[in-house]
Amino acid sequence: MRIYLPASLDQLGTSAGPLAARRVHAVTPALRALFPDEDDEGLEFAAQLAAADDSLELLATRPDAPQLRLVVSADVPDAVLQPLTDEEDVPSAVELVAEVEQSDVICVHVDEPGASADVVRAAHGDEDAVDRLDERDLLWYDATELGSIPR
């Protein structure tokens, strides 16, 4: 299954090791039920956006990391995903119970460097900054380009 894993740029790269188990996002039955008329691409985009929101929460706890939202797309076996039981959680959220190796990364989506000031503000609760980030597109990088992502 394709997952969208919230991360920070300092967690990425061949020398960084595997990405730890955590809450991730995917196209779940609950997400499909919420958007019954949406196609797969739209559902994947919704899961990616939810992961970008979680990346903000992660960045608030990692002030030394480059302050840019990062979503890692990876394909993992269904067996390493568990449903979350919190009814208030977003419908795309699932629990990843195994590490993701850097070699399993398909691509990443990351803010352009100019977004960092809004990322810092949004990570600390500035709703106007969150709104500005919602208007920005995350940039796509193939797994082979991870070393060339501007920080």
C-alpha positions in Angstrom: 0.0 0.0 0.0 1.2 3.5 -0.7 1.7 5.5 2.4 2.3 9.2 3.0 4.7 9.6 5.9 5.2 12.9 7.6 8.9 13.7 8.2 11.6 16.3 8.3 14.5 16.8 6.0 17.0 15.7 8.6 15.4 12.3 8.7 15.9 11.8 5.0 18.9 10.5 3.1 20.9 7.3 2.8 23.0 8.0 5.9 19.9 8.9 8.0 18.9 5.2 8.3 15.3 3.9 8.2 12.3 6.1 9.0 10.8 5.1 12.3 7.3 3.7 12.7 4.7 6.4 13.4 1.2 7.6 12.3 1.1 7.9 8.5 -1.6 8.4 6.0 -3.0 6.3 3.2 -6.1 5.9 1.1 -8.2 4.0 3.6 -11.8 2.8 3.4 -12.8 5.6 5.8 -11.2 8.2 3.4 -13.0 6.6 0.4 -16.3 6.8 2.4 -15.7 10.5 3.2 -15.2 11.3 -0.5 -17.2 8.7 -2.4 -17.1 10.7 -5.7 -13.3 11.3 -5.6 -11.0 9.3 -7.9 -7.8 7.5 -6.6 -5.6 10.5 -7.5 -7.8 12.9 -5.5 -7.9 10.5 -2.5 -4.1 10.1 -2.6 -3.8 13.9 -2.7 -6.0 14.2 0.4 -3.9 11.6 2.3 -0.7 13.5 1.3 -2.2 16.8 2.6 -3.0 15.2 5.9 0.6 14.0 6.1 1.8 17.5 5.4 -0.3 18.7 8.3 1.3 16.1 10.5 4.7 17.2 9.3 4.0 20.6 10.8 3.4 19.0 14.2 6.7 17.1 13.9 8.6 20.2 13.0 7.3 22.0 16.1 9.3 19.3 18.1 12.4 19.5 15.9 13.6 23.1 15.9 17.1 22.1 14.5 15.6 20.4 11.5 15.1 22.4 8.2 11.7 24.0 8.7 10.0 22.7 5.6 7.1 20.3 5.5 8.1 16.9 4.0 5.9 14.0 3.0 7.6 10.7 2.1 5.7 8.4 -0.3 6.6 4.8 0.1 5.1 1.5 -0.7 4.8 -0.9 2.2 3.0 -4.3 2.8 -0.5 -4.0 4.2 0.6 -6.1 7.1 2.7 -3.3 8.6 -0.3 -0.9 8.8 -2.8 -1.0 11.6 -6.1 1.0 11.8 -6.3 3.7 14.4 -9.1 3.5 16.9 -9.5 7.2 17.7 -12.7 8.2 16.1 -11.5 11.9 16.1 -8.5 11.0 13.9 -8.6 12.0 10.3 -9.9 9.2 8.1 -6.6 8.7 6.2 -4.6 8.0 9.4 -3.1 4.6 10.1 -0.4 3.3 12.3 2.8 2.2 10.6 4.3 -0.5 12.9 7.5 -1.1 11.1 10.4 1.0 9.9 10.6 2.2 6.3 14.0 1.7 4.7 15.3 4.6 2.6 15.3 2.2 -0.4 11.5 1.9 -0.1 11.0 5.6 -0.7 9.3 6.3 -4.0 9.3 10.1 -3.9 9.0 13.0 -1.5 7.0 16.2 -1.5 8.5 19.2 0.2 8.0 22.9 0.6 10.2 25.3 -1.4 12.8 27.0 0.8 10.9 30.3 0.7 8.1 28.7 2.8 10.2 28.2 5.9 9.0 31.3 7.7 5.4 30.3 7.3 6.2 26.7 8.3 7.8 27.9 11.5 4.8 30.2 12.3 2.3 27.5 11.4 4.1 24.8 13.4 3.6 27.1 16.4 -0.1 27.7 15.8 -0.3 30.8 13.5 -3.6 30.1 11.6 -2.8 32.8 9.0 0.5 31.0 8.2 -1.4 27.7 7.9 -3.8 29.3 5.4 -0.8 30.6 3.4 0.8 27.1 3.4 -2.5 25.6 2.2 -2.2 27.8 -0.9 1.3 26.4 -1.7 2.0 23.3 -3.6 4.6 20.9 -2.3 7.4 20.2 -4.7 7.9 16.7 -6.0 11.3 14.9 -5.9 12.0 11.4 -7.1 13.8 9.1 -4.7 16.9 9.4 -6.8 16.9 13.2 -6.2 16.8 13.2 -2.4 20.3 14.7 -2.1 19.4 17.6 -4.3 16.5 18.9 -2.3 17.1 22.6 -1.4 17.2 23.1 2.4 
